[in-house]
C-alpha cells in the first residue's frame, strides 16, 4: 500500500513539474512581431496582389506559431499598436524595424 501511494505521489509530481512545456518567450515574441509587422506591410501594398497574399500567408503562419507558444490577442494588439505609432511618428525607427523584419521574418530565398 505504501508503495502505491509513493508511486502516485511521483506521478503527480512528474505531471505537474516534469512534463510541463517551457515557453520560449524569445521565439514567441519574434513570431508576434513577425505576424504583426508582415500583416501591416501586406495591408500597405495595393499594387501587387501576389506579394500581398504571400505576406498575409507568412503573417498567418507566424501568428499560428505564436499562439502555440501562448500568445494572446492582447499580445498581437499591443505590438500592432506600437508598430502603427512607430510608422506614423518615427520613420528611422520604422525603417530599422522593417529591416529587422526582412532578416528575421521572411524565409531565406
LOTORZA-797952 format. One line per 10 residues: number of its first residue (from 1); their letters; for each residue x, y, z of C-alpha. Coordinates in pm, whole numbers, plus 50000, padded with zeros to 5 digits. Layout:
LOTORZA-797952
NUM> a> X,Y,Z  ...
***
This chain:
LOTORZA-797952
1> xxxxxxxxxx> 50000,50000,50000  50286,50237,50086  50446,50165,49753  50129,50254,49558  50096,50582,49745  50461,50662,49673  50416,50587,49304  50105,50805,49289  50297,51092,49452  50579,51057,49200
11> xxxxxxxxxx> 50336,51052,48906  50156,51363,49032  50490,51542,49081  50609,51448,48731  50283,51550,48568  50284,51887,48743  50652,51968,48701  50842,51739,48469  50620,51740,48167  50510,52099,48166
21> xxxxxxxxxx> 50631,52256,47846  50861,52553,47884  50769,52853,47671  51045,53008,47465  50942,53372,47511  51203,53499,47266  51063,53273,46996  50704,53363,47087  50781,53736,47078  50960,53702,46745
31> xxxxxxxxxx> 50653,53531,46597  50423,53802,46742  50643,54074,46590  50660,53898,46253  50287,53830,46237  50206,54190,46323  50466,54356,46100  50402,54137,45795  50029,54191,45831  50079,54565,45841
41> xxxxxxxxxx> 50309,54559,45538  50065,54343,45340  49786,54592,45413  50003,54874,45279  50055,54703,44942  49788,54775,44688  49969,54728,44361  50084,54366,44383  49820,54114,44490  50068,53823,44482
51> xxxxxxxxxx> 50306,53995,44724  50016,54093,44946  49887,53735,44960  50235,53594,45028  50293,53835,45318  49947,53767,45459  50016,53393,45444  50352,53433,45621  50188,53654,45881  49928,53386,45944
61> xxxxxxxxxx> 50197,53120,45989  50381,53337,46242  50052,53406,46422  49979,53033,46446  50327,52960,46586  50296,53245,46838  49961,53112,46957  50113,52767,47005  50361,52939,47239  50087,53109,47441
71> xxxxxxxxxx> 50041,53440,47262  49705,53606,47317  49508,53857,47111  49627,54126,47353  49990,54050,47264  49916,54100,46895  49714,54417,46958  49988,54569,47174  50257,54504,46912  50035,54627,46628
81> xxxxxxxxxx> 49956,54947,46818  50327,55003,46877  50408,54941,46511  50137,55181,46388  50257,55454,46623  50618,55399,46519  50532,55403,46149  50342,55728,46188  50578,55908,46426  50933,55776,46390
91> xxxxxxxxxx> 51042,55695,46037  51403,55597,46123  51283,55350,46385  51017,55217,46146  51286,55161,45884  51501,54971,46136  51206,54753,46234  51133,54684,45868  51494,54583,45809  51479,54356,46111
101> xxxxxxxxx> 51156,54205,45981  51322,54127,45646  51607,53946,45825  51401,53760,46083  51053,53704,45941  51099,53620,45575  51218,53278,45464  51561,53252,45308  51548,53269,44932
***
